[in-house]
Amino acid sequence: MNRHLILAMCRPQLDLAVVPHHAACLDDRCAWSLLELVGPFDDPSGGACLLRAANLAEAMAVVHNDPAHLSGGWQLAAHEWQAK
Protein backbone atom coordinates (compact mmCIF):
# COMPACT_ATOMS: atom_id res chain seq x y z
CA MET A 1 0.00 0.00 0.00
CA ASN A 2 1.23 3.46 -0.90
CA ARG A 3 0.63 6.64 1.05
CA HIS A 4 -1.40 9.47 -0.44
CA LEU A 5 -1.70 12.96 0.97
CA ILE A 6 -5.29 14.19 0.70
CA LEU A 7 -5.87 17.93 0.97
CA ALA A 8 -9.40 19.17 1.66
CA MET A 9 -9.84 22.90 1.23
CA CYS A 10 -13.15 24.53 2.17
CA ARG A 11 -15.13 26.22 -0.57
CA PRO A 12 -17.40 29.23 0.07
CA GLN A 13 -20.50 27.06 -0.46
CA LEU A 14 -19.50 24.66 2.37
CA ASP A 15 -22.61 23.41 4.18
CA LEU A 16 -21.65 22.86 7.83
CA ALA A 17 -24.39 20.22 8.11
CA VAL A 18 -22.13 17.91 6.05
CA VAL A 19 -19.25 18.08 8.56
CA PRO A 20 -20.61 15.34 10.91
CA HIS A 21 -21.13 13.01 7.92
CA HIS A 22 -17.58 13.70 6.72
CA ALA A 23 -16.25 13.05 10.25
CA ALA A 24 -18.14 9.73 10.42
CA CYS A 25 -16.68 8.75 7.06
CA LEU A 26 -13.17 9.50 8.35
CA ASP A 27 -13.86 7.45 11.49
CA ASP A 28 -14.90 4.48 9.31
CA ARG A 29 -11.74 4.77 7.25
CA CYS A 30 -9.63 4.88 10.40
CA ALA A 31 -11.38 1.70 11.56
CA TRP A 32 -10.54 0.07 8.20
CA SER A 33 -6.88 1.17 8.65
CA LEU A 34 -7.03 3.26 5.48
CA LEU A 35 -6.02 6.47 7.26
CA GLU A 36 -2.76 6.94 9.13
CA LEU A 37 -3.23 10.58 10.09
CA VAL A 38 -6.19 12.91 9.80
CA GLY A 39 -7.10 16.34 11.08
CA PRO A 40 -8.08 19.93 10.39
CA PHE A 41 -5.67 22.80 9.88
CA ASP A 42 -5.35 25.30 12.75
CA ASP A 43 -7.33 27.80 10.69
CA PRO A 44 -10.79 27.21 9.14
CA SER A 45 -9.41 26.63 5.61
CA GLY A 46 -9.64 22.83 5.60
CA GLY A 47 -7.65 19.78 6.59
CA ALA A 48 -5.59 16.85 5.39
CA CYS A 49 -5.18 13.13 5.82
CA LEU A 50 -2.67 10.45 4.97
CA LEU A 51 -4.51 7.69 3.12
CA ARG A 52 -3.20 4.21 2.34
CA ALA A 53 -4.17 2.90 -1.10
CA ALA A 54 -2.60 0.70 -3.78
CA ASN A 55 -2.40 3.56 -6.29
CA LEU A 56 -3.64 7.08 -7.01
CA ALA A 57 -6.77 5.81 -8.80
CA GLU A 58 -7.78 3.82 -5.71
CA ALA A 59 -7.07 6.80 -3.47
CA MET A 60 -9.26 9.03 -5.66
CA ALA A 61 -12.07 6.43 -5.57
CA VAL A 62 -11.99 6.60 -1.76
CA VAL A 63 -11.93 10.40 -1.81
CA HIS A 64 -14.82 10.63 -4.28
CA ASN A 65 -17.06 8.62 -1.92
CA ASP A 66 -16.54 11.03 0.97
CA PRO A 67 -19.45 13.38 1.83
CA ALA A 68 -16.90 16.20 1.65
CA HIS A 69 -16.53 15.55 -2.07
CA LEU A 70 -20.14 14.56 -2.74
CA SER A 71 -21.46 17.77 -1.17
CA GLY A 72 -19.19 20.00 -3.26
CA GLY A 73 -18.24 21.95 -0.14
CA TRP A 74 -14.57 21.03 -0.25
CA GLN A 75 -12.00 21.01 -3.01
CA LEU A 76 -10.16 17.70 -2.63
CA ALA A 77 -6.80 16.78 -4.09
CA ALA A 78 -4.81 13.55 -3.74
CA HIS A 79 -1.08 13.21 -4.22
CA GLU A 80 0.99 10.04 -3.95
CA TRP A 81 3.46 10.81 -1.20
CA GLN A 82 7.02 9.59 -1.32
CA ALA A 83 7.61 10.03 2.42
CA LYS A 84 10.89 8.78 3.85
N, C-alpha and C positions, 0 to 999 in steps of 0.2 A: 504494500500500500504506500502510495506517495502522499506527501503533505501538500495541501492547497490552502493558501491564504485567501479568505473570503472577506471582502470589504463591503460593508453595508452603510451607505450614506443616505441620510434622510432627505426626502424631497419635500417641497413646500406643501404638497397635497397629502402628506402623511396623516392617516386617520389613527389617532391614539387608541381607538378601540381594537385595533389589530395587534397591538403590542403584547397582550396576554397570550394570544394565539401563537405569535412568533416565539415567545418565551417557552411555551409548552412544546413547540416543535423542537427548539434547541434542547430542552430537557430530554426529549425522546432520543434525539441523536447522541446525546451524551450517554444515555443508557445503552445504546447500540454500539458504543465505543467508536463512533464516527468522528466525534469532536475531541480534540486534545485540550484546546483552550478556547474560551469564549467570553466576551464581555463588551460593554459599551465603552466609548471614549469618555474622557473626563469632561467633555463639553457635550452639548446636545446634538452634535452633528451625525452621530451614528455609532458603529461598532465594528468589531472584526471577530473572526474565529479561525481556528486552524483545523481544517477538515481532512480526514484521511479518506482517500479514494484511489482506485486503481489508475485513473488517468483524468485529464481535464474534462473530458466529456461526461464521465461519471460524476465528477464534482459538480458540474453545471446542472446535471439532472437532479441532484440532491437540492441544489440552490433553487432551482425553478419550481420545486414543490413546497417551498417555504411560504407561509402566509405573507412574509415580508415582500417577496417577489410577486406573489399572486395579487396582492392588494395594489401594487404599483406605488406604494408609499416610500419605498427605498430603491435606490439605484445599487444593484449588486454586481460585483466583479469578482472573478475567481482567477487566481494566478498559481501555477504550480510553483512550489517554493523549494528551492535547493538549499535548505538550512543545513548547517554543519554543526 
